Amino acid sequence: MLRLNSLTYRVGARVLLDQADATVDAGHRVGLVGRNGAGKTTLLRLIAGELEPDGGSIAIPGRWRVGMTRQEAPGDDRSLLETVLAADEVLARLTREAETAQDPHAIAEVHLRLRDVEAHTAEARAARILAGLGFDDAAQRQPCSAFSGGWRMRVALAALLFTAPDLLLLDEPTNHLDLEATLWLEEWLRGYPGTLLLVSHDRGLLNRVAGEILHIEGGKLTLYRGGWDRFENTRRERLEAGEKARAKQQAERAHIQAFIDRFRYKASKAKQAQSRMRMLARMQPVAAAALDEMISFSFPDPDELPPPLLVLDRIAAGYDGRAVLSRLSLRLDPDDRIALLGANGNGKSTLMKLLAGRLPPLDGDIARSNKLRVGYFAQHQAEELDLDATPLLALSRLRPRDTETVVRAQLGRFGFSQERAQTRIGDLSGGEKARLLFALMTAHRPHLLLLDEPSNHLDISARQMLVESINGFAGAVVLVSHDPHVLELTADRFWLVEDGTVTPFEGDMDDYRAHVAGRAASPGEQQRSGATGGEAAAVNRKQQRREAAERREALAPLKKRLTTTERRIGVLEAERGKLLEALADPALYEGESARLAELHKRLARIEKDTAAAEEDWMVAQEAWDAAQAESP
């Protein structure tokens, strides 16, 4: 097992770890969480031996091999497959010895050891990992230098997974992955036989992979049983219990102090007063709960437009006259919540650029509402920010006609205080830069939000706020994200970008997980893994897919009714909140009574509509539960 005993580590005058203790049992999968800057990455580097602690000790079994994600991406001329195979130093050394050994006994010994490390399956195992992370057979044979930095980081991850260390330390492993690779990695980690310490902002990954959560807070480590949701609930209960104990102790201290103040100078009570003074001195104060900072933000609502916002008719889209997508006939309405599914390279970003009007179609017709305004968030935009400017200056340049008050109000909507609004952009955190991009892209109150990986650089609480902001937005949203949790809580419909076109995907994220997992292996991979085809199994899988598709088709109307009703309730609740806020304004009651009466009428109407929507949701949910129970 892994033991951390009184571990202390300082960065300058700041103490990141203060005599922290923790034990991780062998074979356990543990999520390492804490607010940004708490020391998660530092702790991984201490365990990996890259840093030396200032005090305490780290005990790891001597036979354990430790592997950790690295920031360096391979970029030489070796193929991806060769790079991954070379990561296992023992296998690489034995392979070289087998090629150079002359003595018959030495040759026999080397081959025995090669058999022990399963060298005969090494290439197949490496190929499967690369395929899971998005590299097909042709890509696996290409040199690392042919790929961009993000793809090379995938190769580095594949190499680490291939070595299968006894202790696997992963620091945000999904940062450079798309949804499909994230889903594959999740399944791989669920079956990992070694000990895992995982840092991630993906709460779904922490829920489905981690059996325990190790929380860093105030320089201490606390181990919680269960995944993220159970950790969150347990910690909340602990904080609430701590606050109750603190309030009780404060009341008791106040009572004792009152006795002391009243009787300390009276001879008849002096002895009792002295006793209570000693009692008060011995009473260790219960510390106030250290609550995580929660930055709230929201997208401004646009003015209403009649449907449809946008219609694509037999569109082909691509670059330099070559179509990446074709046969696109799609429609967007003001209340749509659509998530794009499909592996990287299939054309999701191309579709987003087409919808944003940044890529003209090669063929076909696009009909847009004349007043349609679009807000487009793309991953690369953070690289285009002027790092020497401030958020206030950046937004003022974009909206030169807006007053400073209006600009500050827009920045405040996304959590920028007066001080942070005048902070150099280069000094902002990744999450703050993402929120600045949200502020910039919505300053003109768009009717349609196109969000391409908006959760990158957002921590768990900020991702939850993103979910709430999307659900509270009155316009349409098209979303790409590698975080399944964000998609599950925001999307009403899915479009599958695959095979050069875009089609509706009738199902939810569980169905898409099955779709990704059930894809047939490539012929080359089958050959390397020794697969014989298995006609009966293939027929069985085909039958299962057909039956699953039939079940999805039968349940699709119910699912759509549920998601639409949930969306409707969310919009009504947001509107109700705004009305209650308006009614709480004292100035309202000093003006004309007609405005007050109108607000009360709207509130009554919304409460009535909300009650009807909730009743509709309950009926649909009961029907859904019954249909699910009947499904095999």
N, C-alpha and C positions, 0 to 999 in steps of 0.2 A: 504494500500500500504506500501511498504518498503521505508523508507527515510534514507539516509546517509547525515548527516549535518556536514560539516567542519571536517570530520573524519581524525584523525592523529594517526599514529602508528609508533613506532621506534623499531628497533632491534639493540641494542648498539648505535653506532653513526650514523647508516644508517637510513634514513627516508623512510619507505616503502609507507606510505600514508601521504600526506601533505595537510591537510584541503580539503579533497576530498568530493565532493557532487555528489549525484545521487539519482534518484527516479525510483523505479520499481513498475509499476501499478499491482494491484491484477489480477491474472489470466494470466499474461503475462509469456512467456517463453523466457528467456534471456541467451545468451551465454556469459560467462566471459572469456576474452582472454587477452593476454599480453605475453611478452617474459619471458623465464624461469627466476625465481627469482624476478619477478615484484611484487609479493605479492598476487597472486590469491587465493592460499590455505589459507593464513593468513586472507584475507578478509572474506572468508567463515567462518573461525573459530571465527572471530569477530562477524559476524552476528549471529552465533549459540550460542554466549555467552561463548565460551570456552576461549576467550582472552578478556582483558579489553583494550579499546582504551586509548591512551595518551591524546587525546583531541577530541572534537566534540561529536556527539551522533548518535545512531542508533535507529530509531523509527519503531517498529513493532506493528501492532494491537494486543491488549491484548488477543483477542480470538483466535489468530492464533497459531497453533501448528507448530513447526519447526523441521524438520528432516534432518540429514546430514550423508553422507557416513562416515563410521568409518574404521580405519585400523585394528581394532581387529576383528578376525574371530571367530565365535562360535565353540567350540570344545568339548562340553560335550556329555553326552550319550542320550540326547533327540533326537527324530527323527527330520528330516528336517521340516516336517509339523508342529510338535509341537513347534519347535523353531520359525518359522514364525508366527504362531498363538499367541505365547506368546509375540511377539514384540508389539502388540496392548495392552497396559497396561490397558486401560479402558475395553476392551473386556475381558481380562484375569481376571480382578477384578470382573466384573459382573458375569462371569461364576463361579468363586469361591463362590460368594455370593449366586447364585442360587442353588448351591450344599449344602450350609450350613444353609441357612435361614430357620427359623422355623415358624415365624409369618406369617399368611396368607396375611396380607396387605403388609408386606415386600417382600414376594414372588411375589405378583402381581406387585409391583413397579419394582422389578428387571427384571421381564419378559417383562414389557413394555419398559424398557430401553434397554434390549437386542434386542427387535424388532426394536427400533430406530437406533441401530448401525448395523442392518442387520446381527445379529449373525447367523441366519439360513443359510446364504450364505458364512460365513467366511471360512469354510474349502474348499469350491469350489474355492473361490477367491484365497486363499493361494496356492492351488494346481495348478491353472492356471498360476500363476506367477512363481512358481518353474518349471513347465513344460516349460514355455517360456524361462527360463534361463538354460535349458538343463537337468533337472532331471525328469526321467520317474517315473511311479507309484511305482515301486520297490525301487528306490533310495530315494523317499520321505519318505519311512517308515524306512530307515536306520538311525543310529545315526550319528550326525555330526562328531564324532571322527573317523568315518570310512573313511573320505574323506581327500584329500590333502589340503594344505593351499589355493591354487587357487580356488578350488571348494567351500571351506568354505566361501571364500570371496563372492562368488555368493550367498550363503545362506544369508549372511549379507545384501547384496543388495536386495534380495527378501524380507527380513524382513522389510527393510526400505520402499520399494514400497508398501508393504501390509498395512502399517500404514497410507498411503496416507495423509501426513501432508499438512497443508495449504501452507507452504513454504518449498519446497524441494530443498536442496543444494547437488548437485552431483559433486564430484571431480574425474574426469577421470573414470567414471563408466564402461567403456568398457575394462579397462586394463586386467581384468581376464576373458573376454568373448571371445568366438569364433565368427565367422562371423554370424552363425545362431542366436545365442543369441543377438548379436549386432543388427541385423535386427529386432528381436522381440522387444528389448528395444526401438528402434527408434519408432516403431509404438505405443508402450505403452506411450511413452513420448508425442507423437503428440496428443494423446487423453487425456492427463493429465489435469484435470480441475483446479488444484491449480496453485500457482505461482512457477516458476522453475528458478533456477540459476544454470547454467551448465558450468563446466570447462571441456574442451575436446580438444584434438589435432586432432580429426576426423572432417575435414572440411565438409564432407558429412552430418554427424550428425548435425553440426551447421547450415548447409544450410536447412536441411529438418525439424528440430525441432525448432530452435530458430527463433523468430520473431524480436528480437533485439539483438544487440551485445554491451556489456559493456566492454570498453577497458581500461586497466590499463597501464598508461605510465607516467613516471616522477612523480609518486606519486599522479597523478590526475586520475579521472574517467570521461570518455566520453561515452555517450550513442548514438549508431547509430541504425537507423531503418533498418530492413531486416536481412538476414542471413549473413554468412561469406563472400560470394562473393560480395554482395552489400557493406558490411563494407569495404572490401579490396579496392574496386573501389572508394568509397566515401573518405576513408582515403587518398588514393593516390592523389585524386583530391585536397584534403585539403592541403596535403604536397606540392604539386606542386604550388598551389596558395600561400602558405606561403613562399615558396622559391622565387617566383616572387616578392611578397611584400617585402621580405628581400633584394633582389637585388635592387629593386627600392629605398628602404630606404637608402641602402648603397651608391647608386649613389647620392641621395639627400644630405646625410651627407657629402659626399666628396665634393659636389658642395659648400655647406655652409662653410665647413672648408677651402676650397680654397679662398673664399671671405674673411674669417677672417684672414687667413695668409697673404693675399695681402694688406688688408686695416686697420688692427688693430692699426698700428702705424702712420697712416695718420690722422691728426687732422680733415680734412674735412669729413672723413668716419668713424671716431672712434665711433660715436653714432650708426651708422648702424651695425658696427662690433660687438659692445657690444650686440645689439639686437639679432644678429644671434648667438652669443655665448650662450645667454639664451635660444634661440630656440633649439640649439643643445643639451643643458643640459636637456631640457624637453622632447626631442624626445626619447621615450622608444624603445630600440633596439628590432627588431623582432628576436626571438630566431631561431637558425638554427634547421632544422627538425631533430628529433632524429630517425634515421633510424634503423630498426631491423638488427642485425648482421646476415649476410647470409653466411653460410659455404657451399662451393661447393665441390662436390666430384664426381668421375666417376670411373666406372669399366674398367680396362685395356682390350683392345681387344685381343682375342687369334689369333693364326694362323689358317688358314682355314683347315677344315676337310670335306671330302665328306660325304653326307648323306648316311645312317642314322647314328646318333651318337650312338643310343642304341635301341635295339628291345627286347621286352618281349614277350615270346611265352608260353601261358598256364601256367603262373607262379602262384604258391601258396606261400604266405609269412606269417610268424608269429613267435611265440616264443615257445620254449620248445616242438616242434613238433606239436603245435596247430596252425592252420591257422587262421589268422585275415582277410586276403584277399586271394581270389582265382580267377581262371579263368581270369587272367590278360594277355591280348594280346594288347600291346601298342607299339608305336614307337615315338622316339624323333629325330627331324631333327635340323640342326644348327640354323635355324631362328625361331624356335618355341617359343611362349610366352604362357604358359599354367598356369592357376590358378586352384588350387584344391578346390572344394567345398565339403561340408559335415560337419555334426556336430562333435564335439569333441568326440573321442572314436570310430569313424568309421574306422580309419586306415590311416589318412593322413600322420602322422609322420612315420608310418610303411612303407608307400610307398616311402617317402622321403629317409629313411634309405636304402631301397632296391635299389633305383636309385643311391644313393651315394656309393653303394658297401659296406656299413657297416652292412648289414643284408643279409646273404646268403639265397637264395630261398629254400623252403621246397620241391618244385617240379617245373618242367618246365625248360625252357632254357632262358638264357640272352645272347644276342650277343652285345658286345661293340666294338666300334672302338678301334684299338690297341693303338692309341695315345691320346685317350680321357682323358682330365683332368677335374676334377669336383671340384667346390667350394661349400661347404656346410655350410650354416648358420642356427644354431639351437638356440632356446631360452635359453637353459641351458648353452650354451658355455660361457656366461658372468660370470657365477658362477665359471667357471674353470680357469679364468684369474688369474695370479699371481699378487695380489694387490700391492706387494712391488716392482715389476719390473716397468720399464718405457715402453712406446710403442716402443721406439728404441730398448731396450733390448729384448722385447718379439718377435719382428719381426726378430731381429738378431739371436735369438735362433732357430727360425723356418727356416731361410734362412742363415745358417752359411757361405756359400760360397759367398754370396753377399757382395759387398763392402758397407761401411757406406753411401756412396753417393747414391747407388742404394736403400738402405733401406730407407734413408731419402726421396728420390724421391717418393717411394711408399706411405709413410706416408703423404707426402705433397699432393698427389693425393686425399687423404681423409680428407684434411683440418687441418692437424697437422703442426703447425708452428714449428720452431726450438725449441722454448721454451716448447710448449705443448708436443713435442716428447720426452722430457726428464722429464716430470711430472710423478709423481708416479701414477700408474693406479688406485689405491684406491682413489685418489683425483680427478679423472675424473668424469664428469657427466654421467648420463645414456646414453645420446645421443652420447657422445664422446666414451664411451665403445662400443656402437653399431658400430660406424664408425671404431674403431680399429679392431673389428671382421671382418668388410668388408675388411680392409687392409690385415689382416692375411689370410683370405680365398681366396683372389684373387692374392696373391703375385706370384703364379706360373702360372698366366694368364690362368685360366680355360676356357674350351669350353662350359661348362654347369654350370649354377648357380642354386643351390637349396636353396631357401630362405623361411625359416619357421618362419613366423611372424617377418619380418625384421623391421617393422615400430614401434615396441614396443620401448618406450623411445625416439622416435623422435618427435620433435614438428612439427607444420604444415609446416614451411618453409623447414625443413629437409626432411619431407615426400615428398614434391614436388620435391626436389632435387633427392630423391630416384627414383621417377617416371621417371625423366629425365635421370638418370643414367641407369635404366633398358631399357628405350626406345633407348638410344644411344649405348647400348652394342651390339657387333656384334655376340655374341654367343647365345645359347639357355637358356631359363629361365623357371623354374617351381617354382610357388609361392603359399604360403599359407599366408593369411592375414585376420584379422578381420576388416580391413578398406576397405569398398566398393569402396571408391574413388580411392585408389591405384589400386585395381583390374580393375576397369572400364577403367583406363587410360593406363594400361600396357598389359592386357591379350588379346590375339587374340582368344584363345580357352579355354574352361572350361572342366575339368574332374570332374565328380561327384563320390565321394567316399561314397558309401552307400550300405547297404545290403550285405556286405562282398565282394564287387567287385568294379571295377572302370569302368565307362562308360562315353562316351562323353555327355556333356550337350549342346544341341542345343538351345542356347538362350543367352541373355545378363543378366546383373545384375537385371534389372527390372523383367525379366522372373523368375529369381531365387528368388527374393523377393516374387513373386506370388506363386512360388513352396513351399517356406517355410510357407507362410501364409495359403496356401490351404491344408496343411497336415491334415489328419483326426485326431480328438482327440482320445485319448486312451479310451477303454471301461470304465476303472475306472473313468476317468475324466468325461465322459458322464454321468455316474451314479451319481457322486457327484454333478454335475451341474444341474441335473434334466432333461438332454436331453432325448428326446423320440425317436430319430433316424431321423425323418423327411425324409421319403423316397423320396418325391418329390424334396426336396432341395438337397439331395444327388445325385439324378439323374441329377439335373440341374448343380451342381458343376462338376460332371463327364463329362457332355456334354461340359461345359465351358473349362475344362482342355483339352479335346480332340480337340476342335476347336483352342485353344491357341497353342497346339502342332502342329496342321496342319499349322497354320499361321507361327510359328517359322520355320517349315521345309521348307515352301515356301520361306521365307525371308532369310534362312540361307546362300545360295550362295551369295546373295547381301551383307549380313553382313560380310561374310568372305572376299569378294572382297574389301569392304571398309577398314576393319582392316588391311588386308595385304598391301593395297596401302598406308595407313597411316604409317605403319611400314616402308615400302620402302622409303617413303619421309623422315622419320626421319633419317634413315641410310644415305641417300644421303646428307641430310643437315649437318649431323655430319661430313661426309667425306669432304664436301665442306669447312666446318669451318677449318678442319685440313690443307687443301690445302692452304687456304687463310693465315693461320698462317705461313705456310712454306714459302709462297711467300712474306710475310712481313719481313722475315729475311734478313738483309742487306748482310750477308755473302754469301747468295745464288748468288748475282750478281757479286761477286768477283771470283767465281769459273768457272767451265766449263759451257758453254751455253747450252749444251745438257740436263743437269739436269733441267735448267729453262724451256726449250722448252717442256720437258716431263711433267712437272707440269702444264704448261698452257694447254697442250693437255688434260690431265686428268680433269682439271677444266672445260674445254669446254664440254667434254663428260658428266661429272656429271651434269652440268647445263642443258644440253639437256635431259638427263634421268630424271632429276627432273621436267622439264617442261612437259614431257610426262606423268610422274606419277601423277602430279597435274591435268592434263587434264583427265586422267583415273579416278581419285578420284572424280572430279566434275561430270562426267557422272554417276558414281556409286551412288553418293550422290543424284543426281536428281532422279534416278530410285528408290532409297530407300525412298525418301520423297514421291514420287508418290505412291509407294506400301503401305507406312504407312497411307497415306490419304485415300486409298481405304479400309483399314482394319476397321472392326467395332469397 
